[in-house]
């Protein structure tokens, strides 16, 4: 699958970002060893992209699916819920799994979340965004607000570590 962009991680597992998958991509994701797909598409956008049944398609292909809707060019509405998802994805990668994150184009929202996952795995925010940009072949995240969100997540993660949890 040529649209699956793997990012170097300091963990045992693998992290990838990609544009919204086509129906034929689900078998390719399974062949690539993906254990979890995280979609950042809101329901209306998923429907426009013929992905309303993505959860079922993922299960049929043999891997997990999570949906965390974020509007195009935006940041998550709930910082706490997004941070929990980032932490869960980082834990899964640290445990050796491969996780693929997608939005529509695999640049803005996906780049933001993939960068935050690298931060959760110990990378500095600017280094994380540079690594994801290198893997994706373009500058990510897409907006200044998304880049600021990654830096805010890094500060949040550092505070949690300093507080012992």
N, C-alpha and C positions, 0 to 999 in steps of 0.2 A: 504494500500500500504506500504509494509515493507521497501521500499527503499526511503521513504520520511523522511528526518531527520530534525525535528523541532528544532530550536535554541531559547533559552530564549532571549526575547528582553525586553527593558524597555518601550515598546510602547504598544498600544492597539491591534495592529495586530500581525500577526505571520509571521515568516521567516523560510523557509525550503530550504535545498539543497538536490539534488538527482542526480543519474546518468541519462544518456539519457533515456527518457521514451520509453517504448514499446507501441504498439497500444492499448493494453488493459488498460494501466495506465491512459489514459485520463479521463475515467469515474471515476476512483478512485480518481484522483486529484479533480474533481468536487465534489465528495462526501466528500472529506476532507475540502471543503470550499475554495479552492484556487481560487483567483480572477485574478491572473496574473502569467504566466509562462515566465521566462526570459531564453532564450537559449544563451549560449556563443559559440555555434558551428559555425565555418565558413561553407559556403554552401557546399563545397566538403566533409567535414566531416559529415555534416547532411545527405547528399545523401548516403554516405557509411553506415550510421546507419539507413537507411530507414526513415529518418525524413524530407525529402524534403518538405513534405506537413504538417509540424507540425503546422503552423499558422492556416490552415483550420481545422485541428483536434481539436485545442484548441477552436476555434470559435464554432465548432459543439458541443463541450462539455460544452460550456457556459461561457468561461472565455477568458481573453485577452492574447495576446502573443506579446512579444518583442524579437527581435534577435539583439545581439551585439557580432559580431564575434571576437574571440580571439584565436589565434593559441595555440595548446596544449603546455603546459609547459611555455607559454609566458605571457606577460603582455599586456594591451591594447596599441594599436598604438597611439591613441589620448587620452591624459590624460584629456583634457577638456570635450570631449564627454563622457568618462567613468564616470567622476565626475558628470556630469549632469544626467546620468542614475542612478548612485548610489543615488543621491539626490531625484530623482523622485520615486525610489523604497522605500526609507526611508519615504518619504511623504505618500506614499500609505499605508505602514505599520502603520505609526503614525495615519492615518485615520481609522484604524481598519481592513484593508484587510489582507488576507493571500497571500504571494508571494512565489513561488517556483523558485529557480535558478538551472540550470543544465548545465553541460558540458558533456563530455563523461562518466567519472567515478564519477563525483560529488565530486572531491577532490581538485584539484589544482585551476583551474579557478573559479569554483563555490565557493570554500573556500575563495579565494581572494575577490570576489565580496561580498559574505555574510559577511565577516569580515569588509569590507569597509562600508556596510550598517549599521552594528552595530556601527561603528565609527560615521557615520552620525547621528545616534540616540543618541550619547553621550558617548559611551564606549571608553575607552583607547584602542589603537591598539593591544597591547599584550593581554589584557583581552578579546578583541573581538576575536582574533585568538584562544585563549584558549577555549572560549565558543563554537565556531564553531567546533573546534577539538573534544571537549567533545560530542557534538551532533552527529558528523559524526563518531566518534569511531576510529579516526586516526588523525595524525598530518596534519593539513592544515593551510595555503596553502602548495602546494607541493614543490615549489622551493624557494630558497633564494631571487631570483628576485621578486617573487610574494609577499613574506613577506615584502620585502623592499617597494614594491608598496603600500601595506596597510599603512605602516608607513608614506610614502610620502603623501598619501591621507589624513592621520590624520593631518599632518602639514599644508596641503592645507586647510582643513576644519577649523582648528584653526585660520589660517590667515584670512579666510573669515568672521568668527565670530568676530574676533578682529576689522576687517574693517567695521563691521556693515552690512554684507550682505552675 
